[in-house]
Amino acid sequence: MAQPADTFDRYDLIGVREDLSDVISNISPTDTPFMSNIGKASCDQTQFDWQTDSLAAAAANATIEGDDTAAQAVVATIRYVNYTQIYKKAFTISGTAERVKKAGRKSEIAYQTAKRGKEIKRDQELSFTGTNVAVAGNSTTARVTASLDTWLFTNDTNGTSGTAYTITGGVPVTARTDGTNRAWSETLLKAALLLQYNAGGEVSMLMVSPAKKQETSAFAGIAEIRSAVNGAQPATIIGAVDVYVSDFGNLNVVPNRFMPTDLAYLIDPSQAKKRVLRPYFVEELAKTGDSAKFHMIEEAGLEVTNEQAHAVVRDLI
């Protein structure tokens, strides 16, 4: 049917008020399972150090009765070094933008402050679980904290011809050589678990990319070796989705959106820390016109307290 002549409809109206929702949808993920599970401690310098030690290999240790005691060699501790990294976000809001009435937020400054804070958190998770070697920095070069992968050289399984990172003076300074890519499998997981257990690590968490999490769920015999996490479990392992029951204990399987897709980490959260030199803060900068300038900063780095407690499977497709 046709519209009657001279009908005044919606298309003829002038001054129609807009209907803009007061809800701003943002589904960008902010979960940071690695940082949420490891420890946290302060530091007082841009370079922070720690030491590791280990016991001698077990031996028969049978001694002749009445035998004299001879001196035995003493093995020194090993000292490792990492650096804090300055994570910064900035924004400038004009006086008018702050004053006008807006949908979804009253203050643009407050809204951008909250948004940039979440972005820093994501940047740190990417940094800590990535493959960055340490950079001491200077007047023209930013400091970079060495990522988790760069510290793992005892319990690592690599593709053919793949190598670990080079650690010089207790600092990971040279990138590794990639090996031949191979498919993620239960066989690789078990090999890494065995390395970690033999080194003394207490298996606790398997952290993989979302795609590798799906592949883990498809391992042969998965129905018998995996069970749903009970309601209390996330109180001890944040972000745990499933539990893999291994020969050496339960392993919480946690997906991480920000870690490299070609790695699988086996982590003991008690043996890693976020070291903080300057806790997160927001600072208003000098005013130079009709706008407000802000930056937010946190200066922190990663301590892998004892790399033998962890393991990594590299060169995954």
C-alpha positions as a Markdown table, in Angstrom:
| # | Residue | x | y | z |
|---|---|---|---|---|
| 1 | Met | 0.0 | 0.0 | 0.0 |
| 2 | Ala | 1.1 | 3.6 | -0.6 |
| 3 | Gln | 1.4 | 6.3 | 2.0 |
| 4 | Pro | -1.5 | 8.8 | 2.0 |
| 5 | Ala | -0.8 | 12.2 | 0.4 |
| 6 | Asp | 0.7 | 14.9 | 2.7 |
| 7 | Thr | 1.5 | 12.5 | 5.5 |
| 8 | Phe | 4.2 | 14.0 | 7.7 |
| 9 | Asp | 6.5 | 11.1 | 8.6 |
| 10 | Arg | 9.8 | 10.5 | 10.4 |
| 11 | Tyr | 11.8 | 11.5 | 7.3 |
| 12 | Asp | 10.2 | 15.0 | 7.3 |
| 13 | Leu | 11.0 | 15.7 | 11.0 |
| 14 | Ile | 13.6 | 18.3 | 11.9 |
| 15 | Gly | 15.2 | 18.3 | 15.4 |
| 16 | Val | 14.9 | 14.6 | 16.1 |
| 17 | Arg | 17.0 | 13.8 | 19.2 |
| 18 | Glu | 19.6 | 11.1 | 18.8 |
| 19 | Asp | 19.3 | 7.9 | 20.7 |
| 20 | Leu | 22.9 | 7.1 | 21.7 |
| 21 | Ser | 23.4 | 4.4 | 24.3 |
| 22 | Asp | 25.3 | 5.3 | 27.5 |
| 23 | Val | 27.1 | 2.0 | 27.4 |
| 24 | Ile | 30.5 | 1.9 | 25.6 |
| 25 | Ser | 31.2 | -1.7 | 24.5 |
| 26 | Asn | 34.8 | -2.8 | 24.7 |
| 27 | Ile | 35.5 | -6.5 | 24.7 |
| 28 | Ser | 39.3 | -6.2 | 24.3 |
| 29 | Pro | 40.7 | -8.9 | 26.7 |
| 30 | Thr | 42.4 | -7.7 | 29.9 |
| 31 | Asp | 43.1 | -11.0 | 31.6 |
| 32 | Thr | 46.8 | -11.5 | 32.3 |
| 33 | Pro | 47.2 | -15.0 | 33.6 |
| 34 | Phe | 51.0 | -15.0 | 33.9 |
| 35 | Met | 51.3 | -11.8 | 35.9 |
| 36 | Ser | 48.2 | -12.8 | 37.9 |
| 37 | Asn | 49.8 | -16.0 | 39.1 |
| 38 | Ile | 53.4 | -15.1 | 39.8 |
| 39 | Gly | 54.6 | -13.2 | 42.8 |
| 40 | Lys | 55.4 | -9.5 | 43.2 |
| 41 | Ala | 58.2 | -7.7 | 44.9 |
| 42 | Ser | 59.8 | -4.3 | 44.9 |
| 43 | Cys | 63.3 | -3.3 | 43.8 |
| 44 | Asp | 65.5 | -0.3 | 44.4 |
| 45 | Gln | 67.6 | -0.1 | 41.2 |
| 46 | Thr | 66.9 | -0.4 | 37.4 |
| 47 | Gln | 69.1 | -3.5 | 37.5 |
| 48 | Phe | 68.0 | -6.2 | 39.9 |
| 49 | Asp | 69.9 | -9.4 | 40.6 |
| 50 | Trp | 69.3 | -12.7 | 42.2 |
| 51 | Gln | 71.2 | -15.9 | 42.9 |
| 52 | Thr | 70.5 | -19.6 | 42.4 |
| 53 | Asp | 72.2 | -22.7 | 43.8 |
| 54 | Ser | 71.8 | -26.5 | 43.5 |
| 55 | Leu | 72.8 | -29.6 | 45.4 |
| 56 | Ala | 75.4 | -32.0 | 44.2 |
| 57 | Ala | 74.2 | -35.1 | 42.4 |
| 58 | Ala | 73.1 | -37.9 | 44.7 |
| 59 | Ala | 76.0 | -40.4 | 45.2 |
| 60 | Ala | 76.6 | -43.7 | 47.0 |
| 61 | Asn | 78.6 | -41.8 | 49.7 |
| 62 | Ala | 80.3 | -44.7 | 51.5 |
| 63 | Thr | 83.2 | -43.7 | 53.8 |
| 64 | Ile | 85.9 | -45.8 | 55.3 |
| 65 | Glu | 85.7 | -46.1 | 59.1 |
| 66 | Gly | 88.2 | -43.7 | 60.8 |
| 67 | Asp | 89.1 | -42.1 | 57.4 |
| 68 | Asp | 90.6 | -38.6 | 57.5 |
| 69 | Thr | 88.3 | -35.9 | 56.1 |
| 70 | Ala | 89.7 | -34.1 | 53.0 |
| 71 | Ala | 88.5 | -30.8 | 51.6 |
| 72 | Gln | 85.9 | -31.0 | 48.9 |
| 73 | Ala | 85.3 | -28.4 | 46.2 |
| 74 | Val | 82.7 | -25.7 | 46.9 |
| 75 | Val | 80.6 | -24.6 | 44.0 |
| 76 | Ala | 79.7 | -20.9 | 44.0 |
| 77 | Thr | 76.1 | -19.7 | 43.5 |
| 78 | Ile | 75.1 | -18.4 | 40.1 |
| 79 | Arg | 74.1 | -14.7 | 39.8 |
| 80 | Tyr | 71.5 | -13.5 | 37.3 |
| 81 | Val | 70.6 | -10.0 | 36.2 |
| 82 | Asn | 67.6 | -8.4 | 34.6 |
| 83 | Tyr | 66.4 | -4.8 | 34.1 |
| 84 | Thr | 63.3 | -2.8 | 34.8 |
| 85 | Gln | 61.4 | -1.5 | 31.8 |
| 86 | Ile | 59.4 | 1.7 | 31.7 |
| 87 | Tyr | 55.9 | 1.1 | 30.5 |
| 88 | Lys | 54.2 | 4.4 | 29.6 |
| 89 | Lys | 50.9 | 5.6 | 28.0 |
| 90 | Ala | 50.0 | 9.3 | 27.4 |
| 91 | Phe | 46.9 | 11.3 | 26.4 |
| 92 | Thr | 45.9 | 14.9 | 25.9 |
| 93 | Ile | 42.3 | 16.1 | 26.4 |
| 94 | Ser | 41.2 | 19.5 | 25.3 |
| 95 | Gly | 39.3 | 21.7 | 27.8 |
| 96 | Thr | 36.2 | 21.6 | 25.6 |
| 97 | Ala | 36.3 | 17.8 | 25.2 |
| 98 | Glu | 36.3 | 17.5 | 29.0 |
| 99 | Arg | 33.5 | 20.0 | 29.5 |
| 100 | Val | 30.9 | 18.9 | 27.0 |
| 101 | Lys | 28.2 | 16.3 | 27.8 |
| 102 | Lys | 29.2 | 12.9 | 26.5 |
| 103 | Ala | 27.5 | 9.5 | 26.2 |
| 104 | Gly | 28.9 | 6.7 | 28.2 |
| 105 | Arg | 31.2 | 8.7 | 30.5 |
| 106 | Lys | 31.1 | 11.9 | 32.4 |
| 107 | Ser | 34.8 | 12.7 | 32.3 |
| 108 | Glu | 37.0 | 12.0 | 29.3 |
| 109 | Ile | 40.1 | 12.2 | 31.5 |
| 110 | Ala | 38.8 | 9.6 | 33.9 |
| 111 | Tyr | 37.7 | 7.3 | 31.0 |
| 112 | Gln | 41.1 | 7.5 | 29.2 |
| 113 | Thr | 43.0 | 7.0 | 32.4 |
| 114 | Ala | 41.2 | 3.7 | 33.1 |
| 115 | Lys | 41.6 | 2.6 | 29.4 |
| 116 | Arg | 45.3 | 3.4 | 29.3 |
| 117 | Gly | 45.9 | 1.6 | 32.6 |
| 118 | Lys | 44.4 | -1.6 | 31.1 |
| 119 | Glu | 46.6 | -1.2 | 28.0 |
| 120 | Ile | 49.7 | -1.1 | 30.2 |
| 121 | Lys | 48.7 | -4.3 | 31.9 |
| 122 | Arg | 48.3 | -6.0 | 28.5 |
| 123 | Asp | 51.7 | -4.6 | 27.4 |
| 124 | Gln | 53.4 | -6.1 | 30.4 |
| 125 | Glu | 51.8 | -9.5 | 29.9 |
| 126 | Leu | 53.0 | -9.5 | 26.3 |
| 127 | Ser | 56.5 | -8.4 | 27.4 |
| 128 | Phe | 56.8 | -10.9 | 30.3 |
| 129 | Thr | 55.7 | -13.9 | 28.2 |
| 130 | Gly | 57.4 | -12.9 | 25.0 |
| 131 | Thr | 60.9 | -13.5 | 23.6 |
| 132 | Asn | 62.7 | -10.2 | 24.4 |
| 133 | Val | 66.4 | -10.4 | 25.4 |
| 134 | Ala | 67.6 | -8.0 | 28.1 |
| 135 | Val | 68.7 | -4.5 | 27.1 |
| 136 | Ala | 70.6 | -2.4 | 29.7 |
| 137 | Gly | 69.8 | 0.8 | 27.9 |
| 138 | Asn | 71.5 | 4.1 | 27.7 |
| 139 | Ser | 70.7 | 7.8 | 27.0 |
| 140 | Thr | 69.4 | 6.9 | 23.6 |
| 141 | Thr | 68.2 | 3.3 | 24.0 |
| 142 | Ala | 65.3 | 2.2 | 26.2 |
| 143 | Arg | 65.8 | -0.5 | 28.8 |
| 144 | Val | 64.1 | -3.9 | 28.1 |
| 145 | Thr | 63.4 | -6.5 | 30.6 |
| 146 | Ala | 64.2 | -10.1 | 29.5 |
| 147 | Ser | 61.1 | -12.2 | 28.9 |
| 148 | Leu | 60.4 | -15.6 | 30.4 |
| 149 | Asp | 61.4 | -17.6 | 27.3 |
| 150 | Thr | 64.9 | -16.1 | 27.3 |
| 151 | Trp | 65.7 | -17.6 | 30.8 |
| 152 | Leu | 64.7 | -21.2 | 30.1 |
| 153 | Phe | 67.7 | -23.2 | 29.0 |
| 154 | Thr | 67.8 | -26.3 | 31.3 |
| 155 | Asn | 64.3 | -27.7 | 30.6 |
| 156 | Asp | 63.7 | -26.7 | 27.0 |
| 157 | Thr | 62.8 | -28.8 | 24.0 |
| 158 | Asn | 63.4 | -27.3 | 20.6 |
| 159 | Gly | 62.9 | -28.2 | 17.0 |
| 160 | Thr | 65.8 | -29.7 | 15.1 |
| 161 | Ser | 68.7 | -27.2 | 15.1 |
| 162 | Gly | 66.9 | -24.9 | 17.5 |
| 163 | Thr | 69.0 | -23.4 | 20.4 |
| 164 | Ala | 68.4 | -21.6 | 23.6 |
| 165 | Tyr | 69.3 | -18.0 | 24.2 |
| 166 | Thr | 72.9 | -16.9 | 25.1 |
| 167 | Ile | 73.4 | -15.8 | 28.7 |
| 168 | Thr | 76.4 | -13.6 | 29.3 |
| 169 | Gly | 77.3 | -12.3 | 32.7 |
| 170 | Gly | 74.0 | -13.7 | 34.0 |
| 171 | Val | 72.0 | -11.7 | 31.4 |
| 172 | Pro | 70.2 | -13.1 | 28.3 |
| 173 | Val | 71.6 | -11.0 | 25.6 |
| 174 | Thr | 71.5 | -13.0 | 22.4 |
| 175 | Ala | 68.4 | -14.3 | 20.7 |
| 176 | Arg | 67.9 | -18.0 | 20.1 |
| 177 | Thr | 68.0 | -19.8 | 16.8 |
| 178 | Asp | 64.7 | -21.1 | 15.7 |
| 179 | Gly | 64.5 | -24.8 | 15.0 |
| 180 | Thr | 62.3 | -26.9 | 12.6 |
| 181 | Asn | 58.6 | -26.4 | 13.4 |
| 182 | Arg | 56.7 | -29.3 | 14.8 |
| 183 | Ala | 53.1 | -30.0 | 15.9 |
| 184 | Trp | 52.1 | -29.6 | 19.5 |
| 185 | Ser | 51.6 | -33.1 | 21.0 |
| 186 | Glu | 51.2 | -34.9 | 24.2 |
| 187 | Thr | 54.6 | -36.5 | 23.6 |
| 188 | Leu | 56.3 | -33.1 | 23.6 |
| 189 | Leu | 54.4 | -32.2 | 26.8 |
| 190 | Lys | 55.5 | -35.4 | 28.6 |
| 191 | Ala | 59.1 | -34.8 | 27.5 |
| 192 | Ala | 59.1 | -31.3 | 29.0 |
| 193 | Leu | 57.4 | -32.5 | 32.2 |
| 194 | Leu | 60.1 | -35.1 | 32.7 |
| 195 | Leu | 62.8 | -32.5 | 32.2 |
| 196 | Gln | 61.2 | -30.2 | 34.7 |
| 197 | Tyr | 60.6 | -33.0 | 37.3 |
| 198 | Asn | 64.2 | -34.3 | 37.0 |
| 199 | Ala | 65.5 | -30.8 | 37.6 |
| 200 | Gly | 63.5 | -30.4 | 40.8 |
| 201 | Gly | 60.6 | -28.3 | 39.5 |
| 202 | Glu | 57.1 | -28.7 | 41.0 |
| 203 | Val | 54.8 | -29.0 | 38.0 |
| 204 | Ser | 51.8 | -26.6 | 38.4 |
| 205 | Met | 50.7 | -24.8 | 35.3 |
| 206 | Leu | 50.7 | -25.3 | 31.5 |
| 207 | Met | 50.3 | -21.9 | 29.7 |
| 208 | Val | 49.6 | -22.0 | 26.0 |
| 209 | Ser | 48.0 | -19.8 | 23.3 |
| 210 | Pro | 44.3 | -20.2 | 22.8 |
| 211 | Ala | 44.8 | -22.3 | 19.6 |
| 212 | Lys | 47.2 | -24.6 | 21.5 |
| 213 | Lys | 44.7 | -24.9 | 24.3 |
| 214 | Gln | 42.2 | -26.3 | 21.8 |
| 215 | Glu | 44.9 | -28.7 | 20.6 |
| 216 | Thr | 45.7 | -29.8 | 24.2 |
| 217 | Ser | 42.0 | -30.6 | 24.6 |
| 218 | Ala | 42.3 | -33.0 | 21.7 |
| 219 | Phe | 45.2 | -35.1 | 23.1 |
| 220 | Ala | 44.7 | -38.8 | 22.8 |
| 221 | Gly | 43.1 | -40.3 | 26.0 |
| 222 | Ile | 42.2 | -36.8 | 27.1 |
| 223 | Ala | 38.9 | -37.9 | 28.8 |
| 224 | Glu | 40.9 | -40.1 | 31.2 |
| 225 | Ile | 43.7 | -37.6 | 32.1 |
| 226 | Arg | 41.8 | -34.3 | 32.3 |
| 227 | Ser | 39.0 | -33.2 | 34.7 |
| 228 | Ala | 37.0 | -30.0 | 35.3 |
| 229 | Val | 38.4 | -27.6 | 37.8 |
| 230 | Asn | 36.3 | -27.4 | 40.9 |
| 231 | Gly | 34.9 | -24.1 | 42.2 |
| 232 | Ala | 37.7 | -23.5 | 44.7 |
| 233 | Gln | 40.6 | -24.0 | 42.2 |
| 234 | Pro | 40.7 | -20.5 | 40.7 |
| 235 | Ala | 41.6 | -19.2 | 44.2 |
| 236 | Thr | 45.0 | -20.8 | 43.8 |
| 237 | Ile | 45.6 | -20.8 | 40.1 |
| 238 | Ile | 44.1 | -17.8 | 38.5 |
| 239 | Gly | 42.6 | -18.4 | 35.0 |
| 240 | Ala | 42.8 | -22.2 | 35.2 |
| 241 | Val | 40.4 | -23.9 | 32.8 |
| 242 | Asp | 41.2 | -27.6 | 33.0 |
| 243 | Val | 43.5 | -29.9 | 34.9 |
| 244 | Tyr | 45.9 | -32.3 | 33.1 |
| 245 | Val | 46.7 | -35.2 | 35.5 |
| 246 | Ser | 50.4 | -36.1 | 34.8 |
| 247 | Asp | 52.7 | -38.6 | 36.3 |
| 248 | Phe | 54.2 | -35.9 | 38.4 |
| 249 | Gly | 51.1 | -34.1 | 39.6 |
| 250 | Asn | 48.2 | -32.0 | 38.4 |
| 251 | Leu | 48.9 | -29.4 | 35.7 |
| 252 | Asn | 46.5 | -26.5 | 35.3 |
| 253 | Val | 46.0 | -25.7 | 31.6 |
| 254 | Val | 45.7 | -21.9 | 31.2 |
| 255 | Pro | 45.2 | -20.1 | 27.8 |
| 256 | Asn | 47.1 | -16.9 | 27.3 |
| 257 | Arg | 46.1 | -14.5 | 24.5 |
| 258 | Phe | 49.3 | -12.5 | 24.7 |
| 259 | Met | 52.1 | -15.1 | 24.6 |
| 260 | Pro | 53.8 | -16.3 | 21.4 |
| 261 | Thr | 51.8 | -19.0 | 19.6 |
| 262 | Asp | 54.9 | -21.2 | 19.0 |
| 263 | Leu | 55.6 | -21.7 | 22.7 |
| 264 | Ala | 54.2 | -23.8 | 25.5 |
| 265 | Tyr | 55.3 | -22.9 | 29.0 |
| 266 | Leu | 55.3 | -25.2 | 32.0 |
| 267 | Ile | 55.4 | -22.8 | 35.0 |
| 268 | Asp | 55.9 | -23.0 | 38.7 |
| 269 | Pro | 54.4 | -19.6 | 39.7 |
| 270 | Ser | 56.3 | -19.6 | 43.0 |
| 271 | Gln | 59.5 | -19.3 | 41.1 |
| 272 | Ala | 58.9 | -16.1 | 39.2 |
| 273 | Lys | 58.2 | -12.5 | 40.3 |
| 274 | Lys | 57.3 | -9.1 | 38.9 |
| 275 | Arg | 59.9 | -6.7 | 40.4 |
| 276 | Val | 58.6 | -3.1 | 40.6 |
| 277 | Leu | 60.8 | -0.1 | 40.8 |
| 278 | Arg | 58.0 | 2.5 | 40.4 |
| 279 | Pro | 54.5 | 1.4 | 41.0 |
| 280 | Tyr | 51.8 | 2.5 | 38.5 |
| 281 | Phe | 51.0 | 6.2 | 38.7 |
| 282 | Val | 49.2 | 8.9 | 36.7 |
| 283 | Glu | 50.8 | 12.3 | 36.4 |
| 284 | Glu | 49.5 | 15.6 | 34.9 |
| 285 | Leu | 52.1 | 17.3 | 32.8 |
| 286 | Ala | 52.9 | 21.0 | 32.4 |
| 287 | Lys | 50.0 | 22.9 | 30.8 |
| 288 | Thr | 50.9 | 24.6 | 27.6 |
| 289 | Gly | 47.5 | 25.5 | 26.2 |
| 290 | Asp | 43.8 | 24.8 | 26.5 |
| 291 | Ser | 44.2 | 21.1 | 27.2 |
| 292 | Ala | 45.3 | 18.7 | 29.9 |
| 293 | Lys | 48.2 | 16.4 | 29.3 |
| 294 | Phe | 48.7 | 13.2 | 31.2 |
| 295 | His | 51.0 | 10.2 | 31.2 |
| 296 | Met | 50.9 | 7.0 | 33.3 |
| 297 | Ile | 53.9 | 4.9 | 34.1 |
| 298 | Glu | 54.9 | 1.7 | 35.7 |
| 299 | Glu | 58.6 | 0.6 | 35.8 |
| 300 | Ala | 59.0 | -3.1 | 36.4 |
| 301 | Gly | 60.8 | -6.2 | 35.3 |
| 302 | Leu | 60.7 | -9.9 | 35.4 |
| 303 | Glu | 62.6 | -12.1 | 37.8 |
| 304 | Val | 62.7 | -15.8 | 37.0 |
| 305 | Thr | 63.8 | -16.9 | 40.4 |
| 306 | Asn | 65.0 | -20.3 | 39.3 |
| 307 | Glu | 64.8 | -21.2 | 35.7 |
| 308 | Gln | 65.1 | -24.9 | 36.4 |
| 309 | Ala | 61.6 | -24.8 | 38.0 |
| 310 | His | 60.1 | -24.1 | 34.6 |
| 311 | Ala | 60.1 | -25.7 | 31.2 |
| 312 | Val | 59.3 | -24.6 | 27.6 |
| 313 | Val | 58.4 | -26.4 | 24.4 |
| 314 | Arg | 59.5 | -24.2 | 21.4 |
| 315 | Asp | 59.1 | -24.3 | 17.6 |
| 316 | Leu | 55.4 | -25.2 | 17.6 |
| 317 | Ile | 53.1 | -24.8 | 14.6 |
